[in-house]
Amino acid sequence: MKHSLLQIVLAACVAAGGIANAAAPAQLPMQQHGGSWASGHVQGIAVDLQGGYIYYSFTNLLARYDLQGRLVGTLEGWTGHLGDLDFNPDDGKVYGSLEYKKDQAFYIAMIDVQRIDRVGIQAADSDILRTVYLPEVVSDYTADINGDGRFDGDDGKYRGNETASPDHRYGCSGIDGVAFGPRFGHTDGPQLLTVAYGIYGNTERSDNDHQVLLQYDISDWQTQAKPLIEAAPHHSGPRELEGKYFVRTGNTSYGVQNLSYDASQQRWFMGVYQGRKPTLPNYLLFAVDAAATPRQGDLIGVPGNSPNRWEQGLLLPLADAGLKDPATGIRGWNQKADVGLQAVGDGLFYLATNFKRDGKQGADLQLMRWTGEPEQPFVAP
């Protein structure tokens, strides 16, 4: 019997323990269509290799498919913005960023996806979706940076020629990318949830050129998670975090949209919407090696408490790979990875592309192999 290259690669991955502790299904689809929905555009994906399911976030709808491309069910009915996703094999739940900017409330959604077994399940009618509040994010989002005693609220005017708000610490616009992986500086140990800030792309500011990554130990989050009641947003969540880290990538448009940890390469990947500052390379994909040691250093562009001094923070270096901008030393790739990026082991990834047709939003997935080449980091396997 003939085997496809994909089947051979996946068999080798399983034999080597490279995919989900050798518990992956026998075959992953080369492509999958994530449907068309009267919703927001696809914002993230999650893959349950052991169970054999793929999940799509369409901002106000979550779709569950099996690996054969059959729609299993949908969860819908909230008004907030559901962003990037990741699957946690330890508890079988999907975790995603969930924003309510008008309420100054930012949550991690914990979704009991095994219960999504039909189309049209309303989130308000069950406890399938519970949420954990992130006060650290709220503190930075609501910071009155210019000291005028007024919070300027959500301000995305940077897309035009207007000067956007000077408020929002580090340019924080909320949260987007989420992924499970080891503590920064380590390649093993407990799996922590990493949450990436959204960052306003105001080209007139110099304090928004870092990606901001928070790490959380979620072992007690079951006790902190609450049902989502939009009329009365709750504030139950961790006051402490495992770490707050900064990666100087140069500015982007809304920060890390998709975050994924690839255990086979021991590397974090960050997919972004392209930035607009002309003095920066404005790459679309960045990487950080898991083993890179966080070091205290200057957050260049972020004023400190004394004159002629930058604020200090724990810095993570970009991986020594990809294209390199000679003026800034920033490294990355011109690879679209902003609406769906998920490592599935042994150098294989799912990448999503989005489209709009007949007034509906859709998504297509493609299985790709990582090459690491500066000009073409992914190819079809």
N, C-alpha and C positions, 0 to 999 in steps of 0.2 A: 504494500500500500504506500502511495506517495504521500509525503508530508510537505506542507508549505514551509517556507523559510521561517515564518512567524511561529508555527508549531514547534519547529526544531529549536528556535531561540528560546521560546517559553519553557520547553522541556528542560533545556540546559539551565535556565534560571531556577526552576523548581528544584532540580537535582542539586544545585549549588546553594540552595536556601536563599536565593536572591530576591524572591518575591514573596512577601507576606509570610515568612517562616515556612516556606514550602507548602503553603495551603492554598495557593492560587488555583483557579479553575484551569482546565486543560487548554483553553483557547480564549484569547481576547480578540474582539473584532478589530479589524483594521480600520473600519470607519463605523460611525453610528450617527443617525439623524436624531436630534433631540426634540423634534416636533416643532410646531408653529403655534404661538400663543398670543392672545390679546393681553399683553403684559409688558414689563420692561425688558430690555435686552438681556441676553445671557451674561451673567456676571461672575460665575464660578462653577466648578464641577468638583465632584468627589467620587471616588471609586472604592467600592467594597470588593476587594479581590477574593476574599474567602467566601462571601455569600453570593457573589456574582451579580452585582448591581452597579449602575451608574446614576448619579444624581446631578441635576442641573438646577442652578439658581437663576430664575428670571426676575429677580428683584422683588416681585410681589407674588411669586408662584414657585413652588419646588416640584419638579417632575422626577419620578422614579421609573427607571427602565431596567430591564434585565439585559444580559449580555447578548441575547438574541435580537435585541432591538424592540422588544414588546413593551408597551407602556403598561406599568403596573398600577400607578396611581399618581395623584397630585395633591398637594397641600397648598391652600391659598387663603386669601381673605384678609391680609394685613395691609396697612397703608405705609409702613416703613420700608426701608431699602435693605433687602437681603443681599449680601455681597458674596464674597468668596466663601468656599466650603472646604471642609476636610472631614474624612471619615475616621472615627476613633475605634480601632478593633477591640480595645479593652472593654468598651461598654456597648458597642454596636450602634452608636449614635453618630449623626452628622452634626458638626459644629459649624456655625457661620456667623459672619458679622451682620448686625442688624442696627440700622441707624434711624433715629427720630430727631433730626436736627431741630425742628421747631419746638420740641420739648426738651432740648438739651439733654437727651438721653441716648446712650450708646450701650448696646448689649451684645453679648454672645448668645446666639440662639442655640439651644440644645434640642435636637429634633429626634424623636423616637421613630426613626424611619421604617422600622419593621412593621409598624402599624399603618403605613400608607399603602393600602391595598385596593383602593378604588379611586376613580377620578372625581375631583370636586370636594374633597374633604375640607371643611372650613376650620381654620385654626382656632377660632373663637369657640367652637363647639366641643373641643376636647383639650386634653393636656398633652397632646403630641408634641407641641412646641412650647418649651419653657425658656426663660431668659435669665441671664446673669448680667447685672449692671456693672459697668467699668468706671469707677469714679476717677481714676487717673486720667482717662481720656477726656472726661467731662471737664476736669480742672484745666487741661491744656486748651481745649476747644473754647472755653468761656473766658480765658485769660484776657484781661484788659491791658494789652501790651503798651498802648500809648498813654495810659494813665488819665484818660479824660472822664473816667467815672461812668462810662457807658459801654455796654457790650453791643457790638455791631451786628451780631447774628450771622446767619449763613450768607456768605458773600462770594460768589463765583465770577465776579465781573472781569476777572483777568482775561477771559476769553476774547474780549474786545480790547480797546485801547485805554479803557478806564483804569484808574488806580484803585485796586481793591483795598479792603479794610486792613489797617495796621494791626488789628487784634489777632487773636488765636496764636498761642505760643507755638513756635516752630512752624507756623502756617497750618496748624492742625485743622483739618476739615472733618474729622471723625475717624472711622476705621474702615478698612477694606480687607486686605489679605489676611488669611488665617491658615495655620498649618501646625501639625504635631511634629516634634523632633526633639533632639537632645538639648541640654543647656548649652548656650554658646560657649565655645572653648572646649567642648567635649564631643566625642563621636559615639558615646554609649551612655548608659544610665537611664534614669527615669525620663519618660516622654513628657515634655512640657508643651503647653499650647502657646504658640507665638502669634501675636496680633500686631498687624502693621497699621500705622496711621495713614489716613488720607491726608494729603498735603495740598493746600491751595497753591496754584501755579503762578501767583502774582509775580510778574517779571520785574517789578520795581523794588522787591524786597531781597535782602541778602541772607535772611535768617531761615530760609525754607529750602535749603539745598541738601538737607540730610533726610534719609528715611529713618523713621523712628519705629523701633520694634520692642514690644513688651512681651515678657515671658511670664506665664502663670502655671502654678501647680494646681491642677483642677481636681485633686483627689477628694476635696470636700465640697465640690460645687453642687452635688446633688442636694445638699441642705440649703444652699443659697439660691438655687434656681426657683423662679416663681412663674406662674402662668402669665401670659402676655395679655394685659388688659389695657387697651390703648387709651381708654378714657381716664385711666388712673395709673400712669407709668410708675413702676416701683423702683426703689433704689437699693435693692438687695444685691450685694456683690462684694468682692474682695477688696479690702483696704490696703492690703500688701501685695506686692508682686515679687517675682523671683529676680527680675532684672529689667532695666530699661537701657536700650542700646541705640547707637546712632551709626548710620552708614552714609558717608558722603558720596552721593551719586551725582550731585548736581540736581537742580530742580526738575520736577516732573509735573504732569497735570493730574492732580489728585492722588499722588503717592503710589504705594504698592497695591495694585489692583488684584494680583494673584501671587500667592506665596506657596512654595512647595519645597519640601525637604526630600532629597534623593539619597536614601540610605546607601545605595550601591556606590555612589561617588562621594558620600559624606559631604554633601554640599547643599546649601540653601539657594533657591532660585527666586528672583523677584521680577515679575512682569508688570510693566507700567505703561500708562499713556504718555506719549512723548512730551517732553518739556519744550519750552519756547525761548529760553535764554540764549542769545546768539553767541555768547562766549563759552558755552558748554557743549559737549558732544551730543547730548540729548539721546542717549541710547534707549532701547525699548526693553532690554533684558539685562539684569545684573545678577551676580552670584557672590556668595560669601562661603568660604570653607568652614565647615563645622569645627575643625580643630583650631582655627585662628583664635588667639587669645584676646579677649576684650581688654583694652588698655585705656586708662584715664587720659584724656587729652582735650585740646581746644575744639570747640564746636565753631569752626570758622564761619563768621558771618552772624553769629548769635551774640549780641552784646552781653557782657558780664556785669557784675555788680560794681566794678571799679573802672575808671577810664583806661583806655588802651588795653583792655583785657577781654578775651572771649570767655563765654560760659564754658564750663568743663562738663564732660560727660564720658560715658564708657563707649569708646569707638571700636567698631569692627571694620577691618580692612576688606576691600573688594578682592575677590579671588584673582590670582595672577593668571588670567586667561581672557581670551576674546580680543576684541579691538582695544587699542590704547590711544587715548587722546594725548598728543605730545605736550599740549599746553597745560593740562590739569593733572595728567596721570590717571584720570578716571578710565576704568575698563568696563566693557560690556559688549552687547551684541545688538544689531538692528534686526531683531526677531520679534514678531508679534506674539505676545504671550499674556495679553491683558484681559481676556474674557474667559479663560479656562486653561489651566496648566496643572497637570497632575503627574508626578513620577509614579511609575508602576513597577519599578525594579529593573536591575541589570541594564541601566541606560535607556530604558524605554519610557516614553512619556505620552500622555494624551494631551493634544492641543486642540482648543476649541476655536472656531470662527463663528461670527455672528452675521445674520442677515435679516432684512425686513422685506416681507412680501405680502401684498394684499392687506396691508395694515397690521400684520402680525409679525412678532419677533420669533426668529428661529435660531437654531444652533446646529453645527455639524462638528463631529469629533474625528480626528485623524490620529492614529497611532504613529509615533515618530521615534527614531533612534537618535540619541545624542552623539554628535561627532566632536563637539568642542571646537570645530574650525571657526576662525574669526568671522569669515564671510557667510558660512552656512552651517550653523550649529546643529541643525536637525535635518535628517533625511528620512524618507520612508524606509522601514526595515525590509 
